[in-house]
């Protein structure tokens, strides 16, 4: 659960900068929002930052996002992450 918590904490710190409400993994609606965000980040163009990062950096990013996805699905099996392939 530590990867998921770290991911949400990071997103919440950015949300605070932009005046958005924080997300809470204990809230069903927020878990689905987190899943949508992960789905977006796992798309190839976002994963590779439109080709601006190295393949190794993209693979590190992918491994971390997959750990977060796994923990989120374990917490709430009803969430859908279409770009996640375990």
ChimeraX attribute file (.defattr): number of C-alpha atoms within 10 A of each C-alpha:
attribute: neighborCount
match mode: 1-to-1
recipient: residues
	/A:1	13
	/A:2	10
	/A:3	17
	/A:4	20
	/A:5	15
	/A:6	12
	/A:7	16
	/A:8	19
	/A:9	15
	/A:10	11
	/A:11	15
	/A:12	18
	/A:13	13
	/A:14	13
	/A:15	14
	/A:16	11
	/A:17	8
	/A:18	9
	/A:19	10
	/A:20	11
	/A:21	9
	/A:22	14
	/A:23	17
	/A:24	16
	/A:25	17
	/A:26	10
	/A:27	10
	/A:28	13
	/A:29	13
	/A:30	14
	/A:31	22
	/A:32	18
	/A:33	16
	/A:34	24
	/A:35	21
	/A:36	17
	/A:37	13
	/A:38	22
	/A:39	18
	/A:40	16
	/A:41	18
	/A:42	21
	/A:43	14
	/A:44	14
	/A:45	12
	/A:46	13
	/A:47	20
	/A:48	20
	/A:49	13
	/A:50	9
	/A:51	12
	/A:52	10
	/A:53	11
	/A:54	11
	/A:55	12
	/A:56	10
	/A:57	13
	/A:58	18
	/A:59	13
	/A:60	13
	/A:61	15
	/A:62	18
	/A:63	12
	/A:64	14
	/A:65	21
	/A:66	19
	/A:67	15
	/A:68	23
	/A:69	26
	/A:70	19
	/A:71	17
	/A:72	25
	/A:73	15
	/A:74	12
	/A:75	15
	/A:76	15
	/A:77	10
	/A:78	12
	/A:79	19
	/A:80	17
	/A:81	20
	/A:82	13
	/A:83	16
	/A:84	16
	/A:85	8
	/A:86	7
